[in-house]
Amino acid sequence: MNLLNITQEVLALEQELQHKPFLTNKEEIIHTLGDLLIKAVEKRCKGRIGIAFSGGIDSTLLAFICFTLKKDFILYNTGIKGSSDVEWATKIANFYNWNMKQQIYSIEEAEVILKKVVKIIPDPTVTKTGIAAPEYAVLEMAKKDQIDTLFGGLGAEEIYAGYGRHKQALKDNRVHEECWDGLKKVYENDLLRDLAVINYFEINMQCPFLDKEVVKYSMQIHPQFKITEEHKKLILLETAVYLGLEKEFAYRPKKAAQYGSGFHFAIEKLAKKKGFKLKKEYLDSLQ
């Protein structure tokens, strides 16, 4: 999908698929989805490849597919010292002997990144800044390595029901509708922020989960295979295991980027240290 025109493309796709029955053959779904994801990654493997790597299912699956395709790639991981993303990324990279570059920050060092981010992204709210900060750090490393293409996992949460709001939608029997709503808002909610950071570094960012064929197929999968009371993004986890990823890594509990990387915690600590009652007031003071 064209990221700059994604809202219109999603609306057209929703219209195209609205009367099609859900796919319900789980074995066939996993096999086909695996093939589509491999193709989506392979056709985007151009030049020197980097992967924004948090150790979550999305980035780990992208790395694993590159690994099975025997592509030359570098993982880029960042976070606050002791954060779960840093620990899991290290564990997974070591297990597979993947080449990973890592930047770990103290709370005080994180402020340097935050000062840069709030000047780059539109509407630097606490959440958006907490997400953009690790993105900035990863892109900064990739830029120094002259990476041509950086892979990111954007889109997987929306397509495969990975947010907390999808758990609520499960109770209300409207998971499918919530997935479509998220896709239609992905530009406003995520891409505006991400593109601001990406354009700052002038790196080609690719999102295989937003490949048109992947989205089209995935949005026909019955929502009962995407989310249960126990697991979000279940069909993606099962597909990853089917492709050969270690189950421990596929099913790793994952926090949102701002929490997993520790940058939200850093914002909270810095705001308190500087005497601000609200985290947003602290971020405003950095601009």
N, C-alpha and C positions, 0 to 999 in steps of 0.2 A: 504494500500500500504506500501511496505517496503521503509521507508524514505531514506535509504542509496542507494537504487536501483531505486528510483522513476523515474528518467529520462527514463530509459529503459522500465519501466512498462507503463509510459505515452505514449511512442512511440508505444508500442505494442497495447495499447488500442485505440489509434488514428487509427491505421491500421485496427483494428477489427471493428470499428464503421464507417469507412469512407463512406460506401455505404448504411448505414441505414438511413431511413427517420427521420426527426425531429418529436419529440412528440409535439402535438398541442392541446390536450385536457387539458385545463388549470385546470379544477376542478380535473381531475384524476392526473395530475402532482402534484398538491399541496398535495393531499391525500397521494400519493405514496412517495413523497419526505419527507413528515413529518414522515411517518413510517420508512423510511430508516435512517433518522437522529436519531430517537429514538433508533433504533437498534444499530447504530454505537456508540452512547454514552453508551448505557447499557452494551455492551460487553466489553467496556474499563473501566468500573467502578470496579476497583480492589484495595483493600486496602484503605488507607486514601486518599481521593480525594481533590485536590485543583484545582481552575480555575483561570488562568491569566485573570483578569477582568478589562476591560477598560470602560464598560458601552456601548460599541458599539453592533451592532446587533449580531455579531458572538459570542462573549463571553457571551452576555446576553441570547442568545438562548440556548447555551450549559448549562448555569446555570439553565434556566427555565426547560429544559428537565430533568436535574438531580433533580430538585425540584418536578416535576410531577411524577418522578419515585421513589420519597421518599428516595433518596440517601443522605447520610451524606457527606456534602462538605463544603469547606471553600473558599471564594473568596479572592483573593489577588489583591489589587489595589495600584498603586503608581503614583506619578506625582509631578510636581512643584506646589506650593501653588497657588490656583486660576485657575489652568488649567481645561479645559472642561471635561477631562476624570475623574478627581477627583470629580468634581461636579455632573456629571451624574451617576457615579458609586455609590456615596453616596445616591443620590435620588432613584435609582432603588433598591439598597440593603435595604434601609429603607422601601420602599413601600411593598416589599415582606417579610420583616423581615428576610433577609438572613444573615448568619454569614459572616462578611467581616473584614479582617485585612487590614489596610491601612498605607502606609508610605508616608508622604508628606514632600517634601524637599524645602528648600530655594534655591536660586540661588547658594549661596556659598556652601551649603551642597551637591548640585548636583555634584560639582567638585570631591568629594571623589569617587562617583560612576563612573564618567567619567574616572578618572585615572586608575581604575581597569579594566574597559571595554576595553580601547584601548590596554591593554596588553594581553587581552584574545582573541579577535576576529581577524580573518585574514582581512587585508586591512581595517583598521578602518577609513573609509570615514566619512564625516559629517552625511550623511543619515544613514549609517549602525550603527554608534555610537549612534545616536539619537534614533534608534529603539532598539538597544541592551541594552541601559541604563535602561529603565523601565523593560525590561526582567530580567536583572541582579537583580534589586531590588526586583522583585516579587519572583524570584527563591531563593534569600537569605532568604526571609521570610518563604517560603515553606520549605526550608531545615531545618530551626530552629524548625518547627513544625513536622518534620519527615514525611512529605507528601510522599506517595508512588507513586501517579500518579498525574501529573499536566496536565490539559487540556488547549490547546491553539487553536485559531481560524484559524491557517494557512491553506491556500488553498481556503478559501471562496471568497477572492477577485478575484483570478484567474478563478475559476469555474463559478461564478455568475456575472462577469463583474463589479467589484467594483472599478476599478482605473480610473483616469482621461483619461488614454490612451484608455479606452474602450469607452469613450464619443466620442473621435475622430474617433475610429473604427466604431461607429454607423453612423457617417456622411459618412464614406467610405464603408459602408455595408460589414464590415469584422469583426464583433464582435466575431463570432464563431472562426475564425482563430486566433484572438488575444487571446482568452481564451486558446486555445491549445498552442500558443506560450508561454504564461505565465506559464502554467503548466510544459512545457518542460524546462523552465528556473528557476523553483521554487527552485531547489537544489542550483544552482549557486547564485541566487539572495537573497535567504532567509535562506535556511537550513544550508548552510556552517556557516553563522553567528549564527543562533539559536543553532545549535548543539555544537558549541564551548562553548557557555554559559551554555547550558544544561549539557554537559559533565564535565564542571568545577565543577558543584554542584552535579553531579551524581544522578540526578533525572530522573525518567521515564516520558518522555513527550509524550503525546498522542494528535493526531490531527484528531478528528472525521470527519472533512470535507474532509480529504484525505483518508477516508475509500474507498476501491476499489469499492464497490457497490454504494456508494454515488456518487463517481466521474463518474462511468460508466453511471449511470442513468442521472445525471445532465448534462453531455456532450451530451446527446441526446435531451435535452430541446431546443425548438426553441429559438434563441437569442432574438426574439421580446418580450419574457416574462422576460428576464433578465435585460434589460436596455432600458430606454426611455429617452427623453429629461428631464423629471422631476426626475427620480429615477434611481440609480444604484442598482444592486442586487435585483431588484423588486420581483422576484419570491421567493427569500428567505425571504423578508419582509412579503409577503403575506402568506407564509407558517408558519412563526412565529406567525402571528395573528391567523391563522387557528388553530394552536396548543394551543392558549389561551393567548399568551403574549399580554400585553397592547399595543395598537397601538402606543401610544406616545413613548414608549420605542423602539418598532420595527423600527419606522421611524425617530428615532433621527438622526439629521445630525451629521456625524462623520468625524473627520479629521484623517489623517494618524497618526500612533502611535507616531512618533517623535514630531508632532505638538500637538496632543490631550493631550499628557502627559506633554508637556511644556519643554521637554529636548532639543529640537532644539533651543527654545528661550533661554534656559540656556546657551547653547554652544555659541550662538551669543553674549549674554551679557558678559559672561566670557572672550571671545576673545577680545571684545572691551575694557573691564576693564584692561586686561593684556597688551594692546597695540598692538595686532595683527591685521593686515589688513584683513587677511583671517581666517575663522573659522578652516580650515584644518591645518593651521600653528599652531594655538593654540593647537589643538588635538595632533599634532606631538610633541609639547613641553612637553606633559604629559607622553610620552613613555620613 
